[in-house]
Amino acid sequence: MSEWLSVPECAEVLGVPLSRVRELLRERHLIAVRRGQNNALYLPAGQIIDGEDGPEVLPTVRGTVIVLADAGLSDDVIVEWLTTANDELGESPLDALRSGKRAPVRRLAQTVF
């Protein structure tokens, strides 16, 4: 998945204030990296899904990010891992999480690094 959202764009999509997106980032419900000429924070758009009441954060991102961070990985490496196609999963880990494959993604996250 190659679509990216800035923090303000994410807030707009979710219909929440910027401070809420920053809180979601701090609490690891979302993960972002610095990109572009302005070195601004951007997050993979795949972390946002269509929920029953509109756009929402993909709930399985947080646990996966925590597993990877606990293994000592930087946010840059975590985002790269989440968004890069994986042969074992047959898709990127983020796409696998979006399709409900939490357990295989977490298993892979625990063994890859």
ROLOTI-396109 format. One record per atom (N, C-alpha, C): atom name; z, y, x. Coordinates in nm, 2 decimals, decimal comma, always signed. Example, Ala and Ser with C-alpha at 12.3 -4.5 7.8 and 13.67 -1.06 7.14 Angstrom:
+-------+--------+--------+--------+
| atome |     pz |     py |     px |
+-------+--------+--------+--------+
|     N |  +0,78 |  -0,57 |  +1,32 |
|    CA |  +0,78 |  -0,45 |  +1,23 |
|     C |  +0,78 |  -0,33 |  +1,32 |
|     N |  +0,71 |  -0,22 |  +1,28 |
|    CA |  +0,71 |  -0,11 |  +1,37 |
|     C |  +0,79 |  +0,00 |  +1,29 |
+-------+--------+--------+--------+
//
This chain:
+-------+--------+--------+--------+
| atome |     pz |     py |     px |
+-------+--------+--------+--------+
|     N |  +0,00 |  -0,12 |  +0,09 |
|    CA |  +0,00 |  +0,00 |  +0,00 |
|     C |  +0,00 |  +0,12 |  +0,09 |
|     N |  -0,10 |  +0,21 |  +0,07 |
|    CA |  -0,11 |  +0,32 |  +0,16 |
|     C |  -0,08 |  +0,45 |  +0,10 |
|     N |  -0,04 |  +0,46 |  -0,02 |
|    CA |  -0,02 |  +0,58 |  -0,09 |
|     C |  +0,12 |  +0,63 |  -0,05 |
|     N |  +0,13 |  +0,76 |  -0,02 |
|    CA |  +0,26 |  +0,82 |  +0,02 |
|     C |  +0,30 |  +0,93 |  -0,07 |
|     N |  +0,43 |  +0,95 |  -0,09 |
|    CA |  +0,48 |  +1,06 |  -0,17 |
|     C |  +0,58 |  +1,15 |  -0,08 |
|     N |  +0,56 |  +1,28 |  -0,09 |
|    CA |  +0,66 |  +1,36 |  -0,03 |
|     C |  +0,79 |  +1,36 |  -0,11 |
|     N |  +0,90 |  +1,41 |  -0,06 |
|    CA |  +1,02 |  +1,41 |  -0,14 |
|     C |  +1,01 |  +1,49 |  -0,26 |
|     N |  +0,95 |  +1,61 |  -0,26 |
|    CA |  +0,93 |  +1,68 |  -0,39 |
|     C |  +0,84 |  +1,61 |  -0,49 |
|     N |  +0,73 |  +1,54 |  -0,44 |
|    CA |  +0,65 |  +1,46 |  -0,52 |
|     C |  +0,72 |  +1,35 |  -0,59 |
|     N |  +0,81 |  +1,28 |  -0,51 |
|    CA |  +0,89 |  +1,17 |  -0,56 |
|     C |  +0,98 |  +1,22 |  -0,67 |
|     N |  +1,05 |  +1,34 |  -0,65 |
|    CA |  +1,14 |  +1,40 |  -0,75 |
|     C |  +1,06 |  +1,42 |  -0,88 |
|     N |  +0,94 |  +1,47 |  -0,86 |
|    CA |  +0,86 |  +1,50 |  -0,98 |
|     C |  +0,82 |  +1,38 |  -1,05 |
|     N |  +0,78 |  +1,27 |  -0,98 |
|    CA |  +0,74 |  +1,15 |  -1,05 |
|     C |  +0,86 |  +1,08 |  -1,12 |
|     N |  +0,98 |  +1,09 |  -1,06 |
|    CA |  +1,10 |  +1,03 |  -1,12 |
|     C |  +1,16 |  +1,12 |  -1,22 |
|     N |  +1,12 |  +1,25 |  -1,22 |
|    CA |  +1,18 |  +1,34 |  -1,32 |
|     C |  +1,32 |  +1,38 |  -1,29 |
|     N |  +1,35 |  +1,39 |  -1,16 |
|    CA |  +1,49 |  +1,42 |  -1,11 |
|     C |  +1,49 |  +1,53 |  -1,01 |
|     N |  +1,60 |  +1,60 |  -0,99 |
|    CA |  +1,61 |  +1,70 |  -0,89 |
|     C |  +1,59 |  +1,65 |  -0,75 |
|     N |  +1,55 |  +1,74 |  -0,66 |
|    CA |  +1,53 |  +1,70 |  -0,52 |
|     C |  +1,66 |  +1,64 |  -0,46 |
|     N |  +1,77 |  +1,70 |  -0,50 |
|    CA |  +1,90 |  +1,65 |  -0,45 |
|     C |  +1,92 |  +1,50 |  -0,48 |
|     N |  +1,87 |  +1,46 |  -0,60 |
|    CA |  +1,89 |  +1,32 |  -0,64 |
|     C |  +1,80 |  +1,23 |  -0,55 |
|     N |  +1,68 |  +1,27 |  -0,51 |
|    CA |  +1,60 |  +1,19 |  -0,42 |
|     C |  +1,66 |  +1,18 |  -0,29 |
|     N |  +1,72 |  +1,30 |  -0,24 |
|    CA |  +1,79 |  +1,29 |  -0,11 |
|     C |  +1,91 |  +1,20 |  -0,11 |
|     N |  +1,98 |  +1,19 |  -0,23 |
|    CA |  +2,09 |  +1,10 |  -0,24 |
|     C |  +2,04 |  +0,96 |  -0,24 |
|     N |  +1,93 |  +0,93 |  -0,31 |
|    CA |  +1,87 |  +0,79 |  -0,31 |
|     C |  +1,83 |  +0,75 |  -0,17 |
|     N |  +1,78 |  +0,85 |  -0,09 |
|    CA |  +1,74 |  +0,82 |  +0,05 |
|     C |  +1,87 |  +0,79 |  +0,13 |
|     N |  +1,97 |  +0,87 |  +0,11 |
|    CA |  +2,10 |  +0,85 |  +0,19 |
|     C |  +2,16 |  +0,72 |  +0,16 |
|     N |  +2,16 |  +0,68 |  +0,03 |
|    CA |  +2,22 |  +0,55 |  -0,01 |
|     C |  +2,13 |  +0,43 |  +0,01 |
|     N |  +2,01 |  +0,45 |  +0,06 |
|    CA |  +1,91 |  +0,35 |  +0,10 |
|     C |  +1,85 |  +0,28 |  -0,02 |
|     N |  +1,85 |  +0,35 |  -0,14 |
|    CA |  +1,77 |  +0,30 |  -0,25 |
|     C |  +1,62 |  +0,33 |  -0,23 |
|     N |  +1,59 |  +0,43 |  -0,15 |
|    CA |  +1,46 |  +0,46 |  -0,11 |
|     C |  +1,46 |  +0,47 |  +0,05 |
|     N |  +1,34 |  +0,46 |  +0,11 |
|    CA |  +1,33 |  +0,48 |  +0,25 |
|     C |  +1,21 |  +0,56 |  +0,28 |
|     N |  +1,22 |  +0,66 |  +0,37 |
|    CA |  +1,12 |  +0,75 |  +0,40 |
|     C |  +1,11 |  +0,77 |  +0,55 |
|     N |  +0,99 |  +0,81 |  +0,60 |
|    CA |  +0,97 |  +0,84 |  +0,74 |
|     C |  +0,91 |  +0,98 |  +0,75 |
|     N |  +0,92 |  +1,04 |  +0,87 |
|    CA |  +0,86 |  +1,17 |  +0,90 |
|     C |  +0,71 |  +1,15 |  +0,94 |
|     N |  +0,62 |  +1,23 |  +0,87 |
|    CA |  +0,48 |  +1,21 |  +0,90 |
|     C |  +0,41 |  +1,35 |  +0,89 |
|     N |  +0,29 |  +1,35 |  +0,94 |
|    CA |  +0,21 |  +1,47 |  +0,92 |
|     C |  +0,24 |  +1,59 |  +1,01 |
|     N |  +0,16 |  +1,69 |  +1,00 |
|    CA |  +0,17 |  +1,81 |  +1,08 |
|     C |  +0,31 |  +1,88 |  +1,07 |
|     N |  +0,37 |  +1,87 |  +0,95 |
|    CA |  +0,50 |  +1,94 |  +0,93 |
|     C |  +0,61 |  +1,85 |  +0,96 |
|     N |  +0,59 |  +1,72 |  +1,00 |
|    CA |  +0,69 |  +1,63 |  +1,02 |
|     C |  +0,79 |  +1,61 |  +0,90 |
|     N |  +0,73 |  +1,62 |  +0,78 |
|    CA |  +0,81 |  +1,61 |  +0,66 |
|     C |  +0,83 |  +1,47 |  +0,62 |
|     N |  +0,93 |  +1,45 |  +0,54 |
|    CA |  +0,97 |  +1,31 |  +0,49 |
|     C |  +0,87 |  +1,27 |  +0,39 |
|     N |  +0,82 |  +1,14 |  +0,41 |
|    CA |  +0,73 |  +1,08 |  +0,31 |
|     C |  +0,77 |  +0,94 |  +0,29 |
|     N |  +0,76 |  +0,89 |  +0,16 |
|    CA |  +0,80 |  +0,76 |  +0,13 |
|     C |  +0,68 |  +0,68 |  +0,07 |
|     N |  +0,67 |  +0,55 |  +0,10 |
|    CA |  +0,57 |  +0,47 |  +0,04 |
|     C |  +0,58 |  +0,47 |  -0,11 |
|     N |  +0,48 |  +0,51 |  -0,18 |
|    CA |  +0,48 |  +0,52 |  -0,33 |
|     C |  +0,51 |  +0,39 |  -0,40 |
|     N |  +0,49 |  +0,28 |  -0,33 |
|    CA |  +0,52 |  +0,15 |  -0,39 |
|     C |  +0,67 |  +0,12 |  -0,42 |
|     N |  +0,75 |  +0,21 |  -0,37 |
|    CA |  +0,90 |  +0,20 |  -0,40 |
|     C |  +0,93 |  +0,24 |  -0,55 |
|     N |  +0,83 |  +0,31 |  -0,61 |
|    CA |  +0,85 |  +0,36 |  -0,75 |
|     C |  +0,77 |  +0,27 |  -0,84 |
|     N |  +0,83 |  +0,22 |  -0,94 |
|    CA |  +0,76 |  +0,13 |  -1,04 |
|     C |  +0,77 |  +0,19 |  -1,18 |
|     N |  +0,69 |  +0,14 |  -1,27 |
|    CA |  +0,69 |  +0,18 |  -1,41 |
|     C |  +0,80 |  +0,10 |  -1,48 |
|     N |  +0,91 |  +0,16 |  -1,51 |
|    CA |  +1,02 |  +0,10 |  -1,59 |
|     C |  +1,00 |  +0,11 |  -1,74 |
|     N |  +1,09 |  +0,06 |  -1,81 |
|    CA |  +1,08 |  +0,07 |  -1,96 |
|     C |  +1,09 |  +0,22 |  -2,00 |
|     N |  +1,16 |  +0,30 |  -1,93 |
|    CA |  +1,18 |  +0,44 |  -1,97 |
|     C |  +1,10 |  +0,53 |  -1,88 |
|     N |  +1,00 |  +0,48 |  -1,81 |
|    CA |  +0,92 |  +0,57 |  -1,72 |
|     C |  +0,94 |  +0,52 |  -1,58 |
|     N |  +0,89 |  +0,60 |  -1,48 |
|    CA |  +0,90 |  +0,57 |  -1,34 |
|     C |  +1,05 |  +0,55 |  -1,30 |
|     N |  +1,07 |  +0,45 |  -1,21 |
|    CA |  +1,20 |  +0,43 |  -1,16 |
|     C |  +1,19 |  +0,37 |  -1,02 |
|     N |  +1,30 |  +0,37 |  -0,95 |
|    CA |  +1,31 |  +0,31 |  -0,81 |
|     C |  +1,31 |  +0,16 |  -0,82 |
|     N |  +1,23 |  +0,09 |  -0,74 |
|    CA |  +1,22 |  -0,05 |  -0,73 |
|     C |  +1,36 |  -0,10 |  -0,68 |
|     N |  +1,44 |  -0,17 |  -0,77 |
|    CA |  +1,58 |  -0,20 |  -0,73 |
|     C |  +1,60 |  -0,29 |  -0,61 |
|     N |  +1,50 |  -0,37 |  -0,58 |
|    CA |  +1,52 |  -0,47 |  -0,47 |
|     C |  +1,49 |  -0,41 |  -0,33 |
|     N |  +1,45 |  -0,28 |  -0,32 |
|    CA |  +1,42 |  -0,21 |  -0,20 |
|     C |  +1,55 |  -0,20 |  -0,12 |
|     N |  +1,66 |  -0,16 |  -0,18 |
|    CA |  +1,78 |  -0,12 |  -0,11 |
|     C |  +1,84 |  -0,24 |  -0,03 |
|     N |  +1,85 |  -0,36 |  -0,10 |
|    CA |  +1,90 |  -0,47 |  -0,03 |
|     C |  +1,82 |  -0,51 |  +0,09 |
|     N |  +1,69 |  -0,51 |  +0,07 |
|    CA |  +1,60 |  -0,54 |  +0,18 |
|     C |  +1,61 |  -0,44 |  +0,30 |
|     N |  +1,61 |  -0,32 |  +0,27 |
|    CA |  +1,63 |  -0,21 |  +0,37 |
|     C |  +1,76 |  -0,23 |  +0,44 |
|     N |  +1,87 |  -0,26 |  +0,37 |
|    CA |  +2,00 |  -0,28 |  +0,44 |
|     C |  +1,99 |  -0,41 |  +0,53 |
|     N |  +1,93 |  -0,51 |  +0,49 |
|    CA |  +1,92 |  -0,63 |  +0,58 |
|     C |  +1,84 |  -0,59 |  +0,71 |
|     N |  +1,73 |  -0,52 |  +0,69 |
|    CA |  +1,66 |  -0,48 |  +0,81 |
|     C |  +1,73 |  -0,38 |  +0,90 |
|     N |  +1,80 |  -0,28 |  +0,84 |
|    CA |  +1,88 |  -0,19 |  +0,91 |
|     C |  +1,99 |  -0,25 |  +0,98 |
|     N |  +2,06 |  -0,35 |  +0,92 |
|    CA |  +2,17 |  -0,42 |  +0,98 |
|     C |  +2,12 |  -0,50 |  +1,10 |
|     N |  +1,99 |  -0,53 |  +1,11 |
|    CA |  +1,93 |  -0,60 |  +1,22 |
|     C |  +1,90 |  -0,50 |  +1,33 |
|     N |  +1,93 |  -0,38 |  +1,31 |
|    CA |  +1,91 |  -0,28 |  +1,41 |
|     C |  +1,78 |  -0,21 |  +1,41 |
|     N |  +1,70 |  -0,22 |  +1,30 |
|    CA |  +1,57 |  -0,16 |  +1,30 |
|     C |  +1,57 |  -0,02 |  +1,25 |
|     N |  +1,49 |  +0,07 |  +1,31 |
|    CA |  +1,48 |  +0,21 |  +1,27 |
|     C |  +1,40 |  +0,22 |  +1,14 |
|     N |  +1,42 |  +0,33 |  +1,07 |
|    CA |  +1,35 |  +0,35 |  +0,94 |
|     C |  +1,20 |  +0,34 |  +0,96 |
|     N |  +1,15 |  +0,39 |  +1,08 |
|    CA |  +1,00 |  +0,38 |  +1,10 |
|     C |  +0,96 |  +0,24 |  +1,11 |
|     N |  +1,03 |  +0,15 |  +1,17 |
|    CA |  +0,99 |  +0,01 |  +1,18 |
|     C |  +1,01 |  -0,06 |  +1,05 |
|     N |  +1,11 |  -0,02 |  +0,98 |
|    CA |  +1,14 |  -0,08 |  +0,84 |
|     C |  +1,02 |  -0,05 |  +0,75 |
|     N |  +0,98 |  +0,08 |  +0,75 |
|    CA |  +0,87 |  +0,12 |  +0,66 |
|     C |  +0,74 |  +0,05 |  +0,70 |
|     N |  +0,72 |  +0,04 |  +0,83 |
|    CA |  +0,60 |  -0,03 |  +0,88 |
|     C |  +0,60 |  -0,18 |  +0,84 |
|     N |  +0,71 |  -0,24 |  +0,85 |
|    CA |  +0,73 |  -0,38 |  +0,81 |
|     C |  +0,70 |  -0,40 |  +0,66 |
|     N |  +0,76 |  -0,31 |  +0,58 |
|    CA |  +0,75 |  -0,32 |  +0,44 |
|     C |  +0,61 |  -0,30 |  +0,39 |
|     N |  +0,53 |  -0,22 |  +0,46 |
|    CA |  +0,40 |  -0,19 |  +0,41 |
|     C |  +0,28 |  -0,26 |  +0,48 |
|     N |  +0,31 |  -0,35 |  +0,57 |
|    CA |  +0,21 |  -0,42 |  +0,65 |
|     C |  +0,19 |  -0,56 |  +0,58 |
|     N |  +0,07 |  -0,60 |  +0,56 |
|    CA |  +0,04 |  -0,73 |  +0,51 |
|     C |  +0,10 |  -0,84 |  +0,59 |
|     N |  +0,16 |  -0,94 |  +0,53 |
|    CA |  +0,23 |  -1,05 |  +0,60 |
|     C |  +0,16 |  -1,18 |  +0,56 |
|     N |  +0,12 |  -1,26 |  +0,66 |
|    CA |  +0,05 |  -1,38 |  +0,63 |
|     C |  +0,14 |  -1,48 |  +0,55 |
|     N |  +0,27 |  -1,49 |  +0,58 |
|    CA |  +0,35 |  -1,58 |  +0,51 |
|     C |  +0,37 |  -1,55 |  +0,36 |
|     N |  +0,37 |  -1,42 |  +0,33 |
|    CA |  +0,38 |  -1,37 |  +0,19 |
|     C |  +0,25 |  -1,36 |  +0,12 |
|     N |  +0,14 |  -1,34 |  +0,20 |
|    CA |  +0,01 |  -1,32 |  +0,14 |
|     C |  -0,01 |  -1,18 |  +0,09 |
|     N |  +0,08 |  -1,09 |  +0,12 |
|    CA |  +0,07 |  -0,95 |  +0,08 |
|     C |  +0,18 |  -0,88 |  +0,16 |
|     N |  +0,19 |  -0,75 |  +0,15 |
|    CA |  +0,29 |  -0,68 |  +0,22 |
|     C |  +0,43 |  -0,71 |  +0,15 |
|     N |  +0,54 |  -0,70 |  +0,23 |
|    CA |  +0,67 |  -0,73 |  +0,17 |
|     C |  +0,70 |  -0,63 |  +0,05 |
|     N |  +0,65 |  -0,51 |  +0,06 |
|    CA |  +0,68 |  -0,42 |  -0,05 |
|     C |  +0,60 |  -0,46 |  -0,18 |
|     N |  +0,48 |  -0,51 |  -0,16 |
|    CA |  +0,40 |  -0,56 |  -0,28 |
|     C |  +0,47 |  -0,69 |  -0,33 |
|     N |  +0,52 |  -0,77 |  -0,24 |
|    CA |  +0,59 |  -0,89 |  -0,28 |
|     C |  +0,72 |  -0,86 |  -0,36 |
|     N |  +0,79 |  -0,75 |  -0,32 |
|    CA |  +0,91 |  -0,71 |  -0,40 |
|     C |  +0,87 |  -0,66 |  -0,53 |
|     N |  +0,76 |  -0,59 |  -0,54 |
|    CA |  +0,71 |  -0,53 |  -0,67 |
|     C |  +0,67 |  -0,65 |  -0,76 |
|     N |  +0,63 |  -0,76 |  -0,71 |
|    CA |  +0,59 |  -0,87 |  -0,79 |
|     C |  +0,70 |  -0,97 |  -0,81 |
|     N |  +0,83 |  -0,93 |  -0,78 |
|    CA |  +0,94 |  -1,01 |  -0,81 |
|     C |  +0,98 |  -1,12 |  -0,71 |
|     N |  +0,92 |  -1,11 |  -0,59 |
|    CA |  +0,95 |  -1,22 |  -0,49 |
|     C |  +1,06 |  -1,17 |  -0,39 |
|     N |  +1,17 |  -1,13 |  -0,44 |
|    CA |  +1,29 |  -1,08 |  -0,36 |
|     C |  +1,33 |  -1,19 |  -0,26 |
|     N |  +1,36 |  -1,31 |  -0,31 |
|    CA |  +1,42 |  -1,41 |  -0,22 |
|     C |  +1,33 |  -1,44 |  -0,10 |
|     N |  +1,20 |  -1,46 |  -0,12 |
|    CA |  +1,11 |  -1,49 |  +0,00 |
|     C |  +1,11 |  -1,37 |  +0,10 |
|     N |  +1,11 |  -1,25 |  +0,04 |
|    CA |  +1,11 |  -1,13 |  +0,13 |
|     C |  +1,24 |  -1,12 |  +0,21 |
|     N |  +1,35 |  -1,14 |  +0,15 |
|    CA |  +1,48 |  -1,13 |  +0,22 |
|     C |  +1,49 |  -1,24 |  +0,32 |
|     N |  +1,44 |  -1,36 |  +0,29 |
|    CA |  +1,44 |  -1,47 |  +0,39 |
|     C |  +1,36 |  -1,43 |  +0,51 |
|     N |  +1,25 |  -1,38 |  +0,49 |
|    CA |  +1,16 |  -1,34 |  +0,59 |
|     C |  +1,22 |  -1,22 |  +0,67 |
|     N |  +1,29 |  -1,13 |  +0,61 |
|    CA |  +1,35 |  -1,02 |  +0,67 |
|     C |  +1,46 |  -1,06 |  +0,76 |
|     N |  +1,53 |  -1,17 |  +0,73 |
|    CA |  +1,64 |  -1,22 |  +0,81 |
|     C |  +1,59 |  -1,30 |  +0,93 |
|     N |  +1,47 |  -1,35 |  +0,92 |
|    CA |  +1,42 |  -1,44 |  +1,03 |
|     C |  +1,32 |  -1,37 |  +1,12 |
|     N |  +1,26 |  -1,27 |  +1,08 |
|    CA |  +1,15 |  -1,21 |  +1,16 |
|     C |  +1,21 |  -1,13 |  +1,28 |
|     N |  +1,32 |  -1,07 |  +1,26 |
|    CA |  +1,37 |  -0,99 |  +1,37 |
|     C |  +1,49 |  -1,05 |  +1,43 |
+-------+--------+--------+--------+
//
